[in-house]
Amino acid sequence: MILGHIGARKGSKGVPRKNFREIHGKPLIDWSLDQLLEHPLVDAVVVSTDDEEIYDHAIAKGCLKIGLRPAHLATDTAGKWGVWQHALEASEALVGPVDAFLDLDCTSPLRLPSDITAALELYKIEHPDLVMSCCEARKNPYFNLVEPDATGALHVSKPLPGGVVARQQAPTVYEHAASTYVVSPAYLKRSKGLWEGRVIPYLMPPERCVDIDTPFDFRLVEFLMQEASNG
């Protein structure tokens, strides 16, 4: 049993009501929700939200009826992990034991269905606690990320002996791309956060890892969607 999940909180400071705002012809959440509902490997889908309109929309499309998320999971400071734990527990009460918990971030709508398939296949082969979508970092803390010291002078964030004079010499660094996750239900139940177990990357190209957090991001993603639809 593979359970697909989307978390969609009502509030958003960067882009008001972004999760249900229309983008390229349909609500933002539907770009991810439809991928889950249409994917042949996903057996059931649940949306965790504190928004009644989003909840009713999800139920009408065939998602599990778990009710609105608890108030303590609907704040600005509520973490992803607690939301996942609640959604898994509420869903298993309806559908029975889950073998893999697949989360799609609805603010990252540029993933392809093939990304979901590949992430699930990686989870099946490697048996990690968690598969996390990543892309190669555009900036590297060993080379061109800097931070100020107490005097305000800049230094490389993670200096190495002898220094790094070319990006190719720097150790590989990935960005945590909030797009696609596959989580072991047992790990989700017993752990308190993302990084306690064996977390492995599913690598995606950076152009599919754009996360909508600001009005500029929204316009950028809409432009990329329009460009893709034009062939």
C-alpha positions as MATLAB code, in Angstrom:
seq = 'MILGHIGARKGSKGVPRKNFREIHGKPLIDWSLDQLLEHPLVDAVVVSTDDEEIYDHAIAKGCLKIGLRPAHLATDTAGKWGVWQHALEASEALVGPVDAFLDLDCTSPLRLPSDITAALELYKIEHPDLVMSCCEARKNPYFNLVEPDATGALHVSKPLPGGVVARQQAPTVYEHAASTYVVSPAYLKRSKGLWEGRVIPYLMPPERCVDIDTPFDFRLVEFLMQEASNG';
ca = [
       0.000    0.000    0.000;
       1.512    3.296   -1.140;
      -0.132    6.333    0.410;
       0.184    9.629   -1.447;
       0.071   12.757    0.685;
      -0.070   16.509    0.161;
       0.089   19.085    2.930;
      -1.665   22.364    2.136;
      -1.933   24.861    4.946;
      -4.450   27.683    4.561;
      -2.174   30.568    5.449;
       0.728   31.901    3.393;
       2.610   35.116    4.040;
       4.679   35.171    0.835;
       1.850   34.494   -1.636;
      -1.620   34.798   -0.048;
      -3.648   31.589   -0.366;
      -1.055   30.237   -2.789;
      -1.935   26.533   -2.442;
      -5.365   27.095   -3.986;
      -4.481   30.003   -6.246;
      -4.921   29.298   -9.952;
      -1.758   28.791  -11.955;
      -1.715   27.882  -15.630;
      -5.353   26.857  -15.676;
      -5.965   25.114  -12.353;
      -5.345   25.458   -8.615;
      -1.702   25.096   -7.630;
      -2.446   22.063   -5.448;
      -3.949   20.183   -8.403;
      -0.652   20.026  -10.273;
       0.593   17.694   -7.540;
      -2.723   16.191   -6.458;
      -3.601   15.039   -9.961;
      -0.179   13.388  -10.266;
      -0.907   11.317   -7.165;
      -4.473   10.450   -8.135;
      -3.411    9.380  -11.632;
      -0.221    7.522  -10.749;
      -0.557    3.734  -11.175;
       1.663    2.947   -8.169;
      -0.288    5.096   -5.683;
      -3.097    3.240   -3.912;
      -4.689    6.011   -1.846;
      -4.288    9.772   -1.511;
      -4.774   12.097    1.458;
      -4.596   15.868    1.774;
      -3.745   17.359    5.156;
      -5.138   20.875    5.450;
      -6.783   23.348    7.796;
      -8.654   24.909    4.867;
     -12.236   23.726    4.443;
     -12.373   24.683    0.763;
      -9.201   22.761   -0.029;
     -10.397   19.807    2.051;
     -13.780   19.641    0.279;
     -12.003   19.978   -3.080;
      -9.699   17.063   -2.236;
     -12.544   14.846   -1.045;
     -14.515   15.559   -4.214;
     -11.518   14.370   -6.239;
     -11.373   11.077   -4.313;
      -9.024   11.662   -1.373;
      -9.397   10.011    2.033;
     -11.728   11.634    4.556;
      -9.464   12.318    7.542;
     -10.985   15.667    8.540;
      -9.160   18.950    8.960;
      -5.725   18.837   10.563;
      -5.480   19.727   14.281;
      -4.985   23.387   15.132;
      -1.476   22.835   16.541;
      -0.394   21.554   13.099;
      -1.832   24.562   11.264;
       0.489   27.281   12.576;
       3.419   29.037   10.885;
       5.812   27.118   13.116;
       4.316   23.638   12.689;
       6.850   21.314   11.077;
       6.334   18.928    8.199;
       7.128   15.874   10.351;
       4.182   16.245   12.740;
       1.817   16.827    9.814;
       3.084   13.644    8.168;
       2.694   11.626   11.365;
      -0.892   12.764   11.850;
      -1.835   12.118    8.214;
      -0.327    8.625    8.318;
      -2.118    7.686   11.540;
      -5.474    9.035   10.325;
      -5.110    7.335    6.952;
      -4.103    3.935    8.324;
      -7.267    4.007   10.418;
      -9.168    4.029    7.113;
      -7.078    1.918    4.723;
      -4.916   -0.281    6.949;
      -1.109   -0.583    7.088;
       0.916    1.535    4.666;
       4.158    0.322    3.054;
       5.407    3.691    1.785;
       4.393    7.269    2.562;
       4.812    9.429   -0.552;
       4.668   13.183    0.005;
       4.504   15.757   -2.779;
       4.983   19.413   -1.935;
       2.222   21.325   -3.698;
       4.413   24.424   -3.964;
       6.760   22.510   -6.302;
       4.534   21.693   -9.263;
       7.201   21.198  -11.938;
       8.063   17.567  -11.115;
       7.132   14.929  -13.688;
       5.218   11.695  -13.055;
       8.477    9.933  -13.913;
      10.081   11.619  -10.886;
       7.508    9.951   -8.644;
       8.142    6.578  -10.264;
      11.909    6.949   -9.945;
      11.757    8.044   -6.299;
       9.550    5.064   -5.435;
      11.885    2.715   -7.306;
      14.902    4.106   -5.432;
      13.083    3.545   -2.134;
      12.263   -0.033   -3.149;
      15.843   -0.826   -4.152;
      17.789    0.938   -1.385;
      15.405    0.440    1.583;
      16.332    3.764    3.236;
      14.366    5.473    5.959;
      13.634    8.348    3.626;
      14.170    9.348    0.000;
      14.410   13.123   -0.442;
      14.355   15.044   -3.709;
      17.529   17.059   -4.219;
      19.337   18.939   -6.944;
      22.939   19.994   -7.260;
      23.423   23.192   -5.283;
      23.896   26.335   -7.322;
      26.243   27.731   -4.655;
      28.842   25.728   -2.735;
      29.832   26.454    0.910;
      33.380   25.237    0.191;
      33.807   27.690   -2.680;
      31.349   30.561   -3.160;
      29.097   30.732   -0.102;
      30.495   33.197    2.437;
      29.584   34.452    5.893;
      30.771   37.371    8.025;
      32.915   37.034   11.139;
      32.583   39.216   14.254;
      34.264   42.134   12.453;
      32.033   41.891    9.396;
      34.763   40.458    7.196;
      33.685   37.675    4.841;
      35.082   34.146    4.826;
      34.184   30.964    2.950;
      31.488   29.171    4.946;
      33.301   25.807    5.039;
      37.019   26.363    4.441;
      39.239   23.452    3.490;
      43.014   23.197    4.034;
      44.723   24.902    1.126;
      41.500   26.451   -0.051;
      39.359   25.735   -3.121;
      40.177   27.821   -6.191;
      37.753   26.192   -8.654;
      34.218   24.932   -8.174;
      35.185   21.559   -9.646;
      37.535   21.014   -6.690;
      34.814   21.498   -4.102;
      32.989   18.555   -2.499;
      29.569   17.829   -3.956;
      26.742   19.646   -2.203;
      23.025   19.173   -2.834;
      20.070   21.456   -2.260;
      17.166   19.966   -0.343;
      14.457   20.397   -2.973;
      11.013   20.456   -1.388;
       9.308   18.399   -4.065;
       9.109   14.646   -3.559;
       9.663   12.437   -0.509;
       9.222    8.714    0.105;
       9.210    7.806    3.794;
       9.228    4.503    5.639;
       6.059    4.450    7.758;
       7.923    2.713   10.599;
      10.567    5.452   10.558;
       7.913    8.153   10.460;
       6.188    6.677   13.501;
       9.272    6.212   15.675;
      11.348    9.284   14.826;
      11.049   12.922   15.812;
      12.395   14.493   12.652;
      13.725   14.196    9.156;
      17.392   13.548    9.841;
      17.458   10.812   12.487;
      17.740    7.906   10.054;
      19.261    7.053    6.682;
      18.148    9.771    4.276;
      19.226    9.404    0.638;
      18.851   11.795   -2.319;
      16.699   11.418   -5.376;
      18.404   13.779   -7.802;
      16.273   16.022   -9.995;
      17.335   18.716  -12.451;
      17.163   22.175  -10.849;
      14.611   23.409  -13.381;
      12.083   20.959  -11.899;
      12.864   21.949   -8.301;
      11.557   25.524   -8.224;
       9.600   26.034   -4.990;
       6.951   28.763   -4.865;
       7.581   30.949   -1.829;
       7.264   34.486   -3.210;
       5.232   36.316   -5.872;
       8.322   36.213   -8.104;
       8.501   32.408   -7.738;
       4.837   32.185   -8.693;
       5.389   34.226  -11.857;
       8.518   32.244  -12.706;
       6.793   28.865  -12.377;
       3.809   30.087  -14.394;
       6.193   31.235  -17.130;
       7.985   27.870  -17.149;
       4.656   26.037  -17.354;
       3.547   28.200  -20.254;
       6.864   27.660  -22.028;
       6.562   23.884  -21.574;
       2.992   23.825  -22.903;
       4.114   25.722  -26.000;
       6.550   22.922  -26.770;
];
